[in-house]
Amino acid sequence: MIDIRYPPYDGKLAKFRSMSEMKPNFDRDGREIKGLGYWLGLLAGLGGESFKSTLLRWVVVALVVIGARRLQVNTGLPSFLR
């Protein structure tokens, strides 16, 4: 980075521009900026940090849904609550 201050300037300006064009992934207060990809991954992965934890969470969700469906059929809920 300090190379840009001293001659010869061949190629240094291009290197400086490439380094300064990148944007950081945090705001002025140091909080991480989270984009659309982050939120989609969080929702699809149910907040799991690894493939195993994500898979386990999806299995638990599926079991809860299956259990709720069976409970729904057995209790005779009105059609608007199903």
mmCIF file of the N, C-alpha and C atoms, coordinates in Angstrom:
data_MODEL
# 
_entry.id   MODEL 
# 
loop_
_atom_site.group_PDB 
_atom_site.id 
_atom_site.type_symbol 
_atom_site.label_atom_id 
_atom_site.label_alt_id 
_atom_site.label_comp_id 
_atom_site.label_asym_id 
_atom_site.label_entity_id 
_atom_site.label_seq_id 
_atom_site.pdbx_PDB_ins_code 
_atom_site.Cartn_x 
_atom_site.Cartn_y 
_atom_site.Cartn_z 
_atom_site.occupancy 
_atom_site.B_iso_or_equiv 
_atom_site.pdbx_formal_charge 
_atom_site.auth_seq_id 
_atom_site.auth_comp_id 
_atom_site.auth_asym_id 
_atom_site.auth_atom_id 
_atom_site.pdbx_PDB_model_num 
ATOM 1   N N  . MET A 1 1  ? 0.820   -1.186  0.000   1.00 0.00 ? 1  MET A N  1 
ATOM 2   C CA . MET A 1 1  ? 0.000   0.000   0.000   1.00 0.00 ? 1  MET A CA 1 
ATOM 3   C C  . MET A 1 1  ? 0.871   1.259   0.000   1.00 0.00 ? 1  MET A C  1 
ATOM 4   N N  . ILE A 1 2  ? 1.961   1.237   0.711   1.00 0.00 ? 2  ILE A N  1 
ATOM 5   C CA . ILE A 1 2  ? 2.819   2.419   0.791   1.00 0.00 ? 2  ILE A CA 1 
ATOM 6   C C  . ILE A 1 2  ? 3.669   2.586   -0.468  1.00 0.00 ? 2  ILE A C  1 
ATOM 7   N N  . ASP A 1 3  ? 3.754   1.551   -1.287  1.00 0.00 ? 3  ASP A N  1 
ATOM 8   C CA . ASP A 1 3  ? 4.512   1.618   -2.547  1.00 0.00 ? 3  ASP A CA 1 
ATOM 9   C C  . ASP A 1 3  ? 4.030   2.733   -3.458  1.00 0.00 ? 3  ASP A C  1 
ATOM 10  N N  . ILE A 1 4  ? 2.773   3.093   -3.387  1.00 0.00 ? 4  ILE A N  1 
ATOM 11  C CA . ILE A 1 4  ? 2.207   4.091   -4.293  1.00 0.00 ? 4  ILE A CA 1 
ATOM 12  C C  . ILE A 1 4  ? 2.832   5.469   -4.076  1.00 0.00 ? 4  ILE A C  1 
ATOM 13  N N  . ARG A 1 5  ? 3.457   5.673   -2.931  1.00 0.00 ? 5  ARG A N  1 
ATOM 14  C CA . ARG A 1 5  ? 4.038   6.979   -2.623  1.00 0.00 ? 5  ARG A CA 1 
ATOM 15  C C  . ARG A 1 5  ? 5.375   7.231   -3.313  1.00 0.00 ? 5  ARG A C  1 
ATOM 16  N N  . TYR A 1 6  ? 6.045   6.188   -3.714  1.00 0.00 ? 6  TYR A N  1 
ATOM 17  C CA . TYR A 1 6  ? 7.402   6.344   -4.235  1.00 0.00 ? 6  TYR A CA 1 
ATOM 18  C C  . TYR A 1 6  ? 7.502   5.912   -5.695  1.00 0.00 ? 6  TYR A C  1 
ATOM 19  N N  . PRO A 1 7  ? 8.287   6.649   -6.462  1.00 0.00 ? 7  PRO A N  1 
ATOM 20  C CA . PRO A 1 7  ? 8.483   6.253   -7.865  1.00 0.00 ? 7  PRO A CA 1 
ATOM 21  C C  . PRO A 1 7  ? 9.302   4.983   -7.949  1.00 0.00 ? 7  PRO A C  1 
ATOM 22  N N  . PRO A 1 8  ? 9.330   4.278   -9.005  1.00 0.00 ? 8  PRO A N  1 
ATOM 23  C CA . PRO A 1 8  ? 8.536   4.393   -10.224 1.00 0.00 ? 8  PRO A CA 1 
ATOM 24  C C  . PRO A 1 8  ? 7.107   3.899   -9.999  1.00 0.00 ? 8  PRO A C  1 
ATOM 25  N N  . TYR A 1 9  ? 6.192   4.502   -10.725 1.00 0.00 ? 9  TYR A N  1 
ATOM 26  C CA . TYR A 1 9  ? 4.770   4.243   -10.525 1.00 0.00 ? 9  TYR A CA 1 
ATOM 27  C C  . TYR A 1 9  ? 4.198   3.186   -11.462 1.00 0.00 ? 9  TYR A C  1 
ATOM 28  N N  . ASP A 1 10 ? 5.040   2.541   -12.254 1.00 0.00 ? 10 ASP A N  1 
ATOM 29  C CA . ASP A 1 10 ? 4.562   1.533   -13.207 1.00 0.00 ? 10 ASP A CA 1 
ATOM 30  C C  . ASP A 1 10 ? 3.776   0.424   -12.505 1.00 0.00 ? 10 ASP A C  1 
ATOM 31  N N  . GLY A 1 11 ? 2.514   0.301   -12.845 1.00 0.00 ? 11 GLY A N  1 
ATOM 32  C CA . GLY A 1 11 ? 1.682   -0.774  -12.313 1.00 0.00 ? 11 GLY A CA 1 
ATOM 33  C C  . GLY A 1 11 ? 1.191   -0.559  -10.903 1.00 0.00 ? 11 GLY A C  1 
ATOM 34  N N  . LYS A 1 12 ? 1.768   0.384   -10.192 1.00 0.00 ? 12 LYS A N  1 
ATOM 35  C CA . LYS A 1 12 ? 1.366   0.603   -8.807  1.00 0.00 ? 12 LYS A CA 1 
ATOM 36  C C  . LYS A 1 12 ? -0.020  1.229   -8.707  1.00 0.00 ? 12 LYS A C  1 
ATOM 37  N N  . LEU A 1 13 ? -0.324  2.095   -9.637  1.00 0.00 ? 13 LEU A N  1 
ATOM 38  C CA . LEU A 1 13 ? -1.632  2.752   -9.602  1.00 0.00 ? 13 LEU A CA 1 
ATOM 39  C C  . LEU A 1 13 ? -2.755  1.741   -9.848  1.00 0.00 ? 13 LEU A C  1 
ATOM 40  N N  . ALA A 1 14 ? -2.546  0.832   -10.771 1.00 0.00 ? 14 ALA A N  1 
ATOM 41  C CA . ALA A 1 14 ? -3.554  -0.205  -11.039 1.00 0.00 ? 14 ALA A CA 1 
ATOM 42  C C  . ALA A 1 14 ? -3.738  -1.103  -9.817  1.00 0.00 ? 14 ALA A C  1 
ATOM 43  N N  . LYS A 1 15 ? -2.638  -1.428  -9.159  1.00 0.00 ? 15 LYS A N  1 
ATOM 44  C CA . LYS A 1 15 ? -2.703  -2.248  -7.953  1.00 0.00 ? 15 LYS A CA 1 
ATOM 45  C C  . LYS A 1 15 ? -3.453  -1.502  -6.849  1.00 0.00 ? 15 LYS A C  1 
ATOM 46  N N  . PHE A 1 16 ? -3.170  -0.213  -6.705  1.00 0.00 ? 16 PHE A N  1 
ATOM 47  C CA . PHE A 1 16 ? -3.848  0.590   -5.697  1.00 0.00 ? 16 PHE A CA 1 
ATOM 48  C C  . PHE A 1 16 ? -5.347  0.680   -5.977  1.00 0.00 ? 16 PHE A C  1 
ATOM 49  N N  . ARG A 1 17 ? -5.701  0.883   -7.239  1.00 0.00 ? 17 ARG A N  1 
ATOM 50  C CA . ARG A 1 17 ? -7.115  0.958   -7.602  1.00 0.00 ? 17 ARG A CA 1 
ATOM 51  C C  . ARG A 1 17 ? -7.841  -0.352  -7.322  1.00 0.00 ? 17 ARG A C  1 
ATOM 52  N N  . SER A 1 18 ? -7.194  -1.463  -7.631  1.00 0.00 ? 18 SER A N  1 
ATOM 53  C CA . SER A 1 18 ? -7.850  -2.749  -7.382  1.00 0.00 ? 18 SER A CA 1 
ATOM 54  C C  . SER A 1 18 ? -8.048  -2.997  -5.894  1.00 0.00 ? 18 SER A C  1 
ATOM 55  N N  . MET A 1 19 ? -7.131  -2.520  -5.080  1.00 0.00 ? 19 MET A N  1 
ATOM 56  C CA . MET A 1 19 ? -7.268  -2.684  -3.635  1.00 0.00 ? 19 MET A CA 1 
ATOM 57  C C  . MET A 1 19 ? -8.316  -1.737  -3.060  1.00 0.00 ? 19 MET A C  1 
ATOM 58  N N  . SER A 1 20 ? -8.438  -0.544  -3.618  1.00 0.00 ? 20 SER A N  1 
ATOM 59  C CA . SER A 1 20 ? -9.353  0.438   -3.045  1.00 0.00 ? 20 SER A CA 1 
ATOM 60  C C  . SER A 1 20 ? -10.783 0.282   -3.556  1.00 0.00 ? 20 SER A C  1 
ATOM 61  N N  . GLU A 1 21 ? -11.008 -0.515  -4.604  1.00 0.00 ? 21 GLU A N  1 
ATOM 62  C CA . GLU A 1 21 ? -12.353 -0.711  -5.125  1.00 0.00 ? 21 GLU A CA 1 
ATOM 63  C C  . GLU A 1 21 ? -13.157 -1.709  -4.307  1.00 0.00 ? 21 GLU A C  1 
ATOM 64  N N  . MET A 1 22 ? -12.485 -2.577  -3.589  1.00 0.00 ? 22 MET A N  1 
ATOM 65  C CA . MET A 1 22 ? -13.199 -3.563  -2.783  1.00 0.00 ? 22 MET A CA 1 
ATOM 66  C C  . MET A 1 22 ? -13.889 -2.861  -1.619  1.00 0.00 ? 22 MET A C  1 
ATOM 67  N N  . LYS A 1 23 ? -15.118 -3.281  -1.346  1.00 0.00 ? 23 LYS A N  1 
ATOM 68  C CA . LYS A 1 23 ? -15.855 -2.696  -0.238  1.00 0.00 ? 23 LYS A CA 1 
ATOM 69  C C  . LYS A 1 23 ? -15.807 -3.647  0.949   1.00 0.00 ? 23 LYS A C  1 
ATOM 70  N N  . PRO A 1 24 ? -15.672 -3.119  2.145   1.00 0.00 ? 24 PRO A N  1 
ATOM 71  C CA . PRO A 1 24 ? -15.658 -3.981  3.329   1.00 0.00 ? 24 PRO A CA 1 
ATOM 72  C C  . PRO A 1 24 ? -17.055 -4.534  3.615   1.00 0.00 ? 24 PRO A C  1 
ATOM 73  N N  . ASN A 1 25 ? -17.113 -5.608  4.358   1.00 0.00 ? 25 ASN A N  1 
ATOM 74  C CA . ASN A 1 25 ? -18.400 -6.204  4.693   1.00 0.00 ? 25 ASN A CA 1 
ATOM 75  C C  . ASN A 1 25 ? -18.863 -5.781  6.086   1.00 0.00 ? 25 ASN A C  1 
ATOM 76  N N  . PHE A 1 26 ? -18.479 -4.573  6.507   1.00 0.00 ? 26 PHE A N  1 
ATOM 77  C CA . PHE A 1 26 ? -18.934 -4.055  7.792   1.00 0.00 ? 26 PHE A CA 1 
ATOM 78  C C  . PHE A 1 26 ? -19.219 -2.563  7.646   1.00 0.00 ? 26 PHE A C  1 
ATOM 79  N N  . ASP A 1 27 ? -20.084 -2.062  8.534   1.00 0.00 ? 27 ASP A N  1 
ATOM 80  C CA . ASP A 1 27 ? -20.431 -0.652  8.472   1.00 0.00 ? 27 ASP A CA 1 
ATOM 81  C C  . ASP A 1 27 ? -19.495 0.170   9.355   1.00 0.00 ? 27 ASP A C  1 
ATOM 82  N N  . ARG A 1 28 ? -19.798 1.428   9.508   1.00 0.00 ? 28 ARG A N  1 
ATOM 83  C CA . ARG A 1 28 ? -18.946 2.350   10.249  1.00 0.00 ? 28 ARG A CA 1 
ATOM 84  C C  . ARG A 1 28 ? -18.784 1.957   11.718  1.00 0.00 ? 28 ARG A C  1 
ATOM 85  N N  . ASP A 1 29 ? -19.797 1.316   12.281  1.00 0.00 ? 29 ASP A N  1 
ATOM 86  C CA . ASP A 1 29 ? -19.746 0.908   13.680  1.00 0.00 ? 29 ASP A CA 1 
ATOM 87  C C  . ASP A 1 29 ? -19.157 -0.483  13.874  1.00 0.00 ? 29 ASP A C  1 
ATOM 88  N N  . GLY A 1 30 ? -18.721 -1.126  12.804  1.00 0.00 ? 30 GLY A N  1 
ATOM 89  C CA . GLY A 1 30 ? -18.097 -2.439  12.899  1.00 0.00 ? 30 GLY A CA 1 
ATOM 90  C C  . GLY A 1 30 ? -19.065 -3.599  12.828  1.00 0.00 ? 30 GLY A C  1 
ATOM 91  N N  . ARG A 1 31 ? -20.349 -3.327  12.597  1.00 0.00 ? 31 ARG A N  1 
ATOM 92  C CA . ARG A 1 31 ? -21.333 -4.410  12.476  1.00 0.00 ? 31 ARG A CA 1 
ATOM 93  C C  . ARG A 1 31 ? -21.269 -4.990  11.068  1.00 0.00 ? 31 ARG A C  1 
ATOM 94  N N  . GLU A 1 32 ? -21.331 -6.304  10.979  1.00 0.00 ? 32 GLU A N  1 
ATOM 95  C CA . GLU A 1 32 ? -21.243 -6.974  9.681   1.00 0.00 ? 32 GLU A CA 1 
ATOM 96  C C  . GLU A 1 32 ? -22.484 -6.687  8.844   1.00 0.00 ? 32 GLU A C  1 
ATOM 97  N N  . ILE A 1 33 ? -22.272 -6.375  7.578   1.00 0.00 ? 33 ILE A N  1 
ATOM 98  C CA . ILE A 1 33 ? -23.377 -6.138  6.654   1.00 0.00 ? 33 ILE A CA 1 
ATOM 99  C C  . ILE A 1 33 ? -23.778 -7.487  6.075   1.00 0.00 ? 33 ILE A C  1 
ATOM 100 N N  . LYS A 1 34 ? -25.030 -7.815  6.216   1.00 0.00 ? 34 LYS A N  1 
ATOM 101 C CA . LYS A 1 34 ? -25.514 -9.115  5.762   1.00 0.00 ? 34 LYS A CA 1 
ATOM 102 C C  . LYS A 1 34 ? -26.424 -8.903  4.563   1.00 0.00 ? 34 LYS A C  1 
ATOM 103 N N  . GLY A 1 35 ? -26.072 -9.518  3.456   1.00 0.00 ? 35 GLY A N  1 
ATOM 104 C CA . GLY A 1 35 ? -26.828 -9.364  2.217   1.00 0.00 ? 35 GLY A CA 1 
ATOM 105 C C  . GLY A 1 35 ? -27.894 -10.426 2.048   1.00 0.00 ? 35 GLY A C  1 
ATOM 106 N N  . LEU A 1 36 ? -28.485 -10.431 0.867   1.00 0.00 ? 36 LEU A N  1 
ATOM 107 C CA . LEU A 1 36 ? -29.568 -11.352 0.541   1.00 0.00 ? 36 LEU A CA 1 
ATOM 108 C C  . LEU A 1 36 ? -29.109 -12.810 0.600   1.00 0.00 ? 36 LEU A C  1 
ATOM 109 N N  . GLY A 1 37 ? -27.897 -13.092 0.128   1.00 0.00 ? 37 GLY A N  1 
ATOM 110 C CA . GLY A 1 37 ? -27.379 -14.459 0.165   1.00 0.00 ? 37 GLY A CA 1 
ATOM 111 C C  . GLY A 1 37 ? -27.265 -15.002 1.575   1.00 0.00 ? 37 GLY A C  1 
ATOM 112 N N  . TYR A 1 38 ? -26.854 -14.155 2.495   1.00 0.00 ? 38 TYR A N  1 
ATOM 113 C CA . TYR A 1 38 ? -26.745 -14.563 3.901   1.00 0.00 ? 38 TYR A CA 1 
ATOM 114 C C  . TYR A 1 38 ? -28.121 -14.952 4.439   1.00 0.00 ? 38 TYR A C  1 
ATOM 115 N N  . TRP A 1 39 ? -29.123 -14.097 4.202   1.00 0.00 ? 39 TRP A N  1 
ATOM 116 C CA . TRP A 1 39 ? -30.451 -14.355 4.749   1.00 0.00 ? 39 TRP A CA 1 
ATOM 117 C C  . TRP A 1 39 ? -31.103 -15.567 4.104   1.00 0.00 ? 39 TRP A C  1 
ATOM 118 N N  . LEU A 1 40 ? -30.912 -15.756 2.811   1.00 0.00 ? 40 LEU A N  1 
ATOM 119 C CA . LEU A 1 40 ? -31.463 -16.948 2.164   1.00 0.00 ? 40 LEU A CA 1 
ATOM 120 C C  . LEU A 1 40 ? -30.811 -18.220 2.711   1.00 0.00 ? 40 LEU A C  1 
ATOM 121 N N  . GLY A 1 41 ? -29.502 -18.176 2.915   1.00 0.00 ? 41 GLY A N  1 
ATOM 122 C CA . GLY A 1 41 ? -28.808 -19.322 3.489   1.00 0.00 ? 41 GLY A CA 1 
ATOM 123 C C  . GLY A 1 41 ? -29.249 -19.611 4.910   1.00 0.00 ? 41 GLY A C  1 
ATOM 124 N N  . LEU A 1 42 ? -29.483 -18.553 5.671   1.00 0.00 ? 42 LEU A N  1 
ATOM 125 C CA . LEU A 1 42 ? -29.934 -18.716 7.058   1.00 0.00 ? 42 LEU A CA 1 
ATOM 126 C C  . LEU A 1 42 ? -31.318 -19.344 7.103   1.00 0.00 ? 42 LEU A C  1 
ATOM 127 N N  . LEU A 1 43 ? -32.205 -18.884 6.237   1.00 0.00 ? 43 LEU A N  1 
ATOM 128 C CA . LEU A 1 43 ? -33.562 -19.439 6.217   1.00 0.00 ? 43 LEU A CA 1 
ATOM 129 C C  . LEU A 1 43 ? -33.583 -20.869 5.693   1.00 0.00 ? 43 LEU A C  1 
ATOM 130 N N  . ALA A 1 44 ? -32.841 -21.135 4.628   1.00 0.00 ? 44 ALA A N  1 
ATOM 131 C CA . ALA A 1 44 ? -32.823 -22.486 4.066   1.00 0.00 ? 44 ALA A CA 1 
ATOM 132 C C  . ALA A 1 44 ? -32.130 -23.466 5.003   1.00 0.00 ? 44 ALA A C  1 
ATOM 133 N N  . GLY A 1 45 ? -31.121 -22.992 5.721   1.00 0.00 ? 45 GLY A N  1 
ATOM 134 C CA . GLY A 1 45 ? -30.380 -23.851 6.630   1.00 0.00 ? 45 GLY A CA 1 
ATOM 135 C C  . GLY A 1 45 ? -30.941 -23.879 8.026   1.00 0.00 ? 45 GLY A C  1 
ATOM 136 N N  . LEU A 1 46 ? -32.021 -23.111 8.263   1.00 0.00 ? 46 LEU A N  1 
ATOM 137 C CA . LEU A 1 46 ? -32.654 -23.014 9.580   1.00 0.00 ? 46 LEU A CA 1 
ATOM 138 C C  . LEU A 1 46 ? -31.649 -22.619 10.658  1.00 0.00 ? 46 LEU A C  1 
ATOM 139 N N  . GLY A 1 47 ? -30.657 -21.853 10.291  1.00 0.00 ? 47 GLY A N  1 
ATOM 140 C CA . GLY A 1 47 ? -29.682 -21.358 11.258  1.00 0.00 ? 47 GLY A CA 1 
ATOM 141 C C  . GLY A 1 47 ? -28.580 -22.343 11.596  1.00 0.00 ? 47 GLY A C  1 
ATOM 142 N N  . GLY A 1 48 ? -28.537 -23.485 10.939  1.00 0.00 ? 48 GLY A N  1 
ATOM 143 C CA . GLY A 1 48 ? -27.509 -24.475 11.214  1.00 0.00 ? 48 GLY A CA 1 
ATOM 144 C C  . GLY A 1 48 ? -26.155 -24.052 10.667  1.00 0.00 ? 48 GLY A C  1 
ATOM 145 N N  . GLU A 1 49 ? -25.110 -24.422 11.369  1.00 0.00 ? 49 GLU A N  1 
ATOM 146 C CA . GLU A 1 49 ? -23.773 -24.017 10.957  1.00 0.00 ? 49 GLU A CA 1 
ATOM 147 C C  . GLU A 1 49 ? -23.112 -25.027 10.020  1.00 0.00 ? 49 GLU A C  1 
ATOM 148 N N  . SER A 1 50 ? -23.571 -26.264 10.061  1.00 0.00 ? 50 SER A N  1 
ATOM 149 C CA . SER A 1 50 ? -22.994 -27.286 9.190   1.00 0.00 ? 50 SER A CA 1 
ATOM 150 C C  . SER A 1 50 ? -24.120 -28.044 8.495   1.00 0.00 ? 50 SER A C  1 
ATOM 151 N N  . PHE A 1 51 ? -23.738 -28.903 7.570   1.00 0.00 ? 51 PHE A N  1 
ATOM 152 C CA . PHE A 1 51 ? -24.738 -29.686 6.842   1.00 0.00 ? 51 PHE A CA 1 
ATOM 153 C C  . PHE A 1 51 ? -25.489 -30.611 7.785   1.00 0.00 ? 51 PHE A C  1 
ATOM 154 N N  . LYS A 1 52 ? -24.770 -31.220 8.735   1.00 0.00 ? 52 LYS A N  1 
ATOM 155 C CA . LYS A 1 52 ? -25.405 -32.141 9.681   1.00 0.00 ? 52 LYS A CA 1 
ATOM 156 C C  . LYS A 1 52 ? -26.448 -31.427 10.538  1.00 0.00 ? 52 LYS A C  1 
ATOM 157 N N  . SER A 1 53 ? -26.099 -30.258 11.056  1.00 0.00 ? 53 SER A N  1 
ATOM 158 C CA . SER A 1 53 ? -27.048 -29.546 11.911  1.00 0.00 ? 53 SER A CA 1 
ATOM 159 C C  . SER A 1 53 ? -28.251 -29.064 11.105  1.00 0.00 ? 53 SER A C  1 
ATOM 160 N N  . THR A 1 54 ? -28.015 -28.647 9.871   1.00 0.00 ? 54 THR A N  1 
ATOM 161 C CA . THR A 1 54 ? -29.121 -28.229 9.019   1.00 0.00 ? 54 THR A CA 1 
ATOM 162 C C  . THR A 1 54 ? -30.041 -29.400 8.721   1.00 0.00 ? 54 THR A C  1 
ATOM 163 N N  . LEU A 1 55 ? -29.471 -30.546 8.392   1.00 0.00 ? 55 LEU A N  1 
ATOM 164 C CA . LEU A 1 55 ? -30.262 -31.740 8.109   1.00 0.00 ? 55 LEU A CA 1 
ATOM 165 C C  . LEU A 1 55 ? -31.067 -32.161 9.335   1.00 0.00 ? 55 LEU A C  1 
ATOM 166 N N  . LEU A 1 56 ? -30.454 -32.142 10.493  1.00 0.00 ? 56 LEU A N  1 
ATOM 167 C CA . LEU A 1 56 ? -31.152 -32.504 11.729  1.00 0.00 ? 56 LEU A CA 1 
ATOM 168 C C  . LEU A 1 56 ? -32.317 -31.553 11.986  1.00 0.00 ? 56 LEU A C  1 
ATOM 169 N N  . ARG A 1 57 ? -32.121 -30.281 11.766  1.00 0.00 ? 57 ARG A N  1 
ATOM 170 C CA . ARG A 1 57 ? -33.195 -29.310 11.988  1.00 0.00 ? 57 ARG A CA 1 
ATOM 171 C C  . ARG A 1 57 ? -34.345 -29.518 11.009  1.00 0.00 ? 57 ARG A C  1 
ATOM 172 N N  . TRP A 1 58 ? -34.034 -29.854 9.751   1.00 0.00 ? 58 TRP A N  1 
ATOM 173 C CA . TRP A 1 58 ? -35.093 -30.115 8.782   1.00 0.00 ? 58 TRP A CA 1 
ATOM 174 C C  . TRP A 1 58 ? -35.862 -31.388 9.149   1.00 0.00 ? 58 TRP A C  1 
ATOM 175 N N  . VAL A 1 59 ? -35.161 -32.393 9.678   1.00 0.00 ? 59 VAL A N  1 
ATOM 176 C CA . VAL A 1 59 ? -35.832 -33.628 10.106  1.00 0.00 ? 59 VAL A CA 1 
ATOM 177 C C  . VAL A 1 59 ? -36.776 -33.328 11.267  1.00 0.00 ? 59 VAL A C  1 
ATOM 178 N N  . VAL A 1 60 ? -36.331 -32.509 12.213  1.00 0.00 ? 60 VAL A N  1 
ATOM 179 C CA . VAL A 1 60 ? -37.185 -32.145 13.348  1.00 0.00 ? 60 VAL A CA 1 
ATOM 180 C C  . VAL A 1 60 ? -38.412 -31.378 12.856  1.00 0.00 ? 60 VAL A C  1 
ATOM 181 N N  . VAL A 1 61 ? -38.230 -30.458 11.941  1.00 0.00 ? 61 VAL A N  1 
ATOM 182 C CA . VAL A 1 61 ? -39.365 -29.707 11.387  1.00 0.00 ? 61 VAL A CA 1 
ATOM 183 C C  . VAL A 1 61 ? -40.331 -30.655 10.698  1.00 0.00 ? 61 VAL A C  1 
ATOM 184 N N  . ALA A 1 62 ? -39.825 -31.594 9.915   1.00 0.00 ? 62 ALA A N  1 
ATOM 185 C CA . ALA A 1 62 ? -40.688 -32.551 9.216   1.00 0.00 ? 62 ALA A CA 1 
ATOM 186 C C  . ALA A 1 62 ? -41.476 -33.402 10.210  1.00 0.00 ? 62 ALA A C  1 
ATOM 187 N N  . LEU A 1 63 ? -40.814 -33.843 11.275  1.00 0.00 ? 63 LEU A N  1 
ATOM 188 C CA . LEU A 1 63 ? -41.520 -34.648 12.283  1.00 0.00 ? 63 LEU A CA 1 
ATOM 189 C C  . LEU A 1 63 ? -42.596 -33.836 12.996  1.00 0.00 ? 63 LEU A C  1 
ATOM 190 N N  . VAL A 1 64 ? -42.333 -32.589 13.270  1.00 0.00 ? 64 VAL A N  1 
ATOM 191 C CA . VAL A 1 64 ? -43.337 -31.734 13.904  1.00 0.00 ? 64 VAL A CA 1 
ATOM 192 C C  . VAL A 1 64 ? -44.529 -31.534 12.979  1.00 0.00 ? 64 VAL A C  1 
ATOM 193 N N  . VAL A 1 65 ? -44.276 -31.327 11.696  1.00 0.00 ? 65 VAL A N  1 
ATOM 194 C CA . VAL A 1 65 ? -45.368 -31.149 10.735  1.00 0.00 ? 65 VAL A CA 1 
ATOM 195 C C  . VAL A 1 65 ? -46.189 -32.425 10.612  1.00 0.00 ? 65 VAL A C  1 
ATOM 196 N N  . ILE A 1 66 ? -45.534 -33.567 10.544  1.00 0.00 ? 66 ILE A N  1 
ATOM 197 C CA . ILE A 1 66 ? -46.251 -34.847 10.456  1.00 0.00 ? 66 ILE A CA 1 
ATOM 198 C C  . ILE A 1 66 ? -47.082 -35.081 11.711  1.00 0.00 ? 66 ILE A C  1 
ATOM 199 N N  . GLY A 1 67 ? -46.496 -34.783 12.864  1.00 0.00 ? 67 GLY A N  1 
ATOM 200 C CA . GLY A 1 67 ? -47.241 -34.930 14.121  1.00 0.00 ? 67 GLY A CA 1 
ATOM 201 C C  . GLY A 1 67 ? -48.431 -33.986 14.194  1.00 0.00 ? 67 GLY A C  1 
ATOM 202 N N  . ALA A 1 68 ? -48.268 -32.781 13.722  1.00 0.00 ? 68 ALA A N  1 
ATOM 203 C CA . ALA A 1 68 ? -49.372 -31.818 13.732  1.00 0.00 ? 68 ALA A CA 1 
ATOM 204 C C  . ALA A 1 68 ? -50.483 -32.261 12.791  1.00 0.00 ? 68 ALA A C  1 
ATOM 205 N N  . ARG A 1 69 ? -50.119 -32.811 11.654  1.00 0.00 ? 69 ARG A N  1 
ATOM 206 C CA . ARG A 1 69 ? -51.128 -33.312 10.705  1.00 0.00 ? 69 ARG A CA 1 
ATOM 207 C C  . ARG A 1 69 ? -51.923 -34.471 11.308  1.00 0.00 ? 69 ARG A C  1 
ATOM 208 N N  . ARG A 1 70 ? -51.225 -35.370 11.971  1.00 0.00 ? 70 ARG A N  1 
ATOM 209 C CA . ARG A 1 70 ? -51.924 -36.515 12.596  1.00 0.00 ? 70 ARG A CA 1 
ATOM 210 C C  . ARG A 1 70 ? -52.834 -36.042 13.715  1.00 0.00 ? 70 ARG A C  1 
ATOM 211 N N  . LEU A 1 71 ? -52.369 -35.084 14.485  1.00 0.00 ? 71 LEU A N  1 
ATOM 212 C CA . LEU A 1 71 ? -53.178 -34.536 15.571  1.00 0.00 ? 71 LEU A CA 1 
ATOM 213 C C  . LEU A 1 71 ? -54.401 -33.833 15.001  1.00 0.00 ? 71 LEU A C  1 
ATOM 214 N N  . GLN A 1 72 ? -54.222 -33.170 13.900  1.00 0.00 ? 72 GLN A N  1 
ATOM 215 C CA . GLN A 1 72 ? -55.297 -32.445 13.233  1.00 0.00 ? 72 GLN A CA 1 
ATOM 216 C C  . GLN A 1 72 ? -56.389 -33.400 12.766  1.00 0.00 ? 72 GLN A C  1 
ATOM 217 N N  . VAL A 1 73 ? -55.987 -34.521 12.196  1.00 0.00 ? 73 VAL A N  1 
ATOM 218 C CA . VAL A 1 73 ? -56.951 -35.499 11.688  1.00 0.00 ? 73 VAL A CA 1 
ATOM 219 C C  . VAL A 1 73 ? -57.700 -36.158 12.846  1.00 0.00 ? 73 VAL A C  1 
ATOM 220 N N  . ASN A 1 74 ? -56.998 -36.457 13.924  1.00 0.00 ? 74 ASN A N  1 
ATOM 221 C CA . ASN A 1 74 ? -57.601 -37.154 15.052  1.00 0.00 ? 74 ASN A CA 1 
ATOM 222 C C  . ASN A 1 74 ? -58.526 -36.273 15.886  1.00 0.00 ? 74 ASN A C  1 
ATOM 223 N N  . THR A 1 75 ? -58.294 -34.984 15.930  1.00 0.00 ? 75 THR A N  1 
ATOM 224 C CA . THR A 1 75 ? -59.107 -34.118 16.788  1.00 0.00 ? 75 THR A CA 1 
ATOM 225 C C  . THR A 1 75 ? -60.334 -33.582 16.077  1.00 0.00 ? 75 THR A C  1 
ATOM 226 N N  . GLY A 1 76 ? -60.416 -33.724 14.788  1.00 0.00 ? 76 GLY A N  1 
ATOM 227 C CA . GLY A 1 76 ? -61.575 -33.270 14.047  1.00 0.00 ? 76 GLY A CA 1 
ATOM 228 C C  . GLY A 1 76 ? -61.713 -31.747 14.050  1.00 0.00 ? 76 GLY A C  1 
ATOM 229 N N  . LEU A 1 77 ? -60.638 -31.057 13.748  1.00 0.00 ? 77 LEU A N  1 
ATOM 230 C CA . LEU A 1 77 ? -60.688 -29.606 13.697  1.00 0.00 ? 77 LEU A CA 1 
ATOM 231 C C  . LEU A 1 77 ? -61.559 -29.147 12.525  1.00 0.00 ? 77 LEU A C  1 
ATOM 232 N N  . PRO A 1 78 ? -62.166 -27.978 12.639  1.00 0.00 ? 78 PRO A N  1 
ATOM 233 C CA . PRO A 1 78 ? -62.922 -27.438 11.494  1.00 0.00 ? 78 PRO A CA 1 
ATOM 234 C C  . PRO A 1 78 ? -62.000 -27.226 10.296  1.00 0.00 ? 78 PRO A C  1 
ATOM 235 N N  . SER A 1 79 ? -62.573 -27.218 9.110   1.00 0.00 ? 79 SER A N  1 
ATOM 236 C CA . SER A 1 79 ? -61.778 -27.161 7.880   1.00 0.00 ? 79 SER A CA 1 
ATOM 237 C C  . SER A 1 79 ? -60.971 -25.868 7.779   1.00 0.00 ? 79 SER A C  1 
ATOM 238 N N  . PHE A 1 80 ? -61.449 -24.751 8.333   1.00 0.00 ? 80 PHE A N  1 
ATOM 239 C CA . PHE A 1 80 ? -60.704 -23.504 8.224   1.00 0.00 ? 80 PHE A CA 1 
ATOM 240 C C  . PHE A 1 80 ? -59.477 -23.473 9.117   1.00 0.00 ? 80 PHE A C  1 
ATOM 241 N N  . LEU A 1 81 ? -59.354 -24.415 10.063  1.00 0.00 ? 81 LEU A N  1 
ATOM 242 C CA . LEU A 1 81 ? -58.162 -24.496 10.914  1.00 0.00 ? 81 LEU A CA 1 
ATOM 243 C C  . LEU A 1 81 ? -57.157 -25.530 10.428  1.00 0.00 ? 81 LEU A C  1 
ATOM 244 N N  . ARG A 1 82 ? -57.497 -26.264 9.389   1.00 0.00 ? 82 ARG A N  1 
ATOM 245 C CA . ARG A 1 82 ? -56.591 -27.300 8.895   1.00 0.00 ? 82 ARG A CA 1 
ATOM 246 C C  . ARG A 1 82 ? -55.584 -26.738 7.952   1.00 0.00 ? 82 ARG A C  1 
# 
